[in-house]
């Protein structure tokens, strides 16, 4: 450490009390300025502008992609809600068609049932009248037979 301390003590007064650097302006300053400006223009044309263009294109692509994805999400939501509405509408329409078909079928079945009932009632009435005629005929036959039997019994008993 002693060496470093001595080095600092040696250099410090020289740096503090130095009179500075003297710049001498001559005709070469214009050549140096021209070289500096030409180099700056070349660097700007070859490096800075292409880098800025690349950064701008990248930003446009990123922002454009974000905007496109937002637009796509909005379209998806719109299509989804439209699909849901159409699905609900189709379900309602299907339910109404089903109800109408059920009512029509029910009315058709009721009509067929009532016509079949009428036919059945007619057949029952015909059968009842037929039975009634047969009953009347059987009573007549029974009355005749009973008179014949009664006459036979009287002849057998009386002799």
Phi, psi and omega in degrees: 000333180299322180293317180296321179297316179294320180297316179296316180295329179286318184278331185299312179296326179294323181285323183286318186263014179289148184273352176101180182262137180261127179254130180251121179271127174217194184293340181289340179299324180289323177294317178297319178296317178298315178298318180297314180293318179298317179296319178298317179294318179296314179299319180295316181291318187273330187242306190293309182298315177298322178295317179296319178299316179297317179296318179296316179297320179296317179296318178298318180295318180293310180294319178298318178296320178296316178297317179298319180293323176295317178298317179296318178298319178296318178296320179297316178297319179296314179296319180297315179293323177296318178298315179298317179296316179295322179296316178297317179298316180295321178296317178298314181297319178296320178296317179294319178297318179297316179299315180297316179296320179296316179295317180297316178296318179297316179295318179296315178296320178296318179296314179297319181295318180291324177292320177295323178295319178298316178297316179297317178298320178298316181294321178295318178297317178299317180294322180294317178293323177297315178297320180296318177297316179295323178297313179298316179297318180295323177296318179297313180297321180293321177297317178296315182295320181294325177293319179294317180293318180297320178295320178295320180294317181296320179292322181289318184285321184272340170094000000 
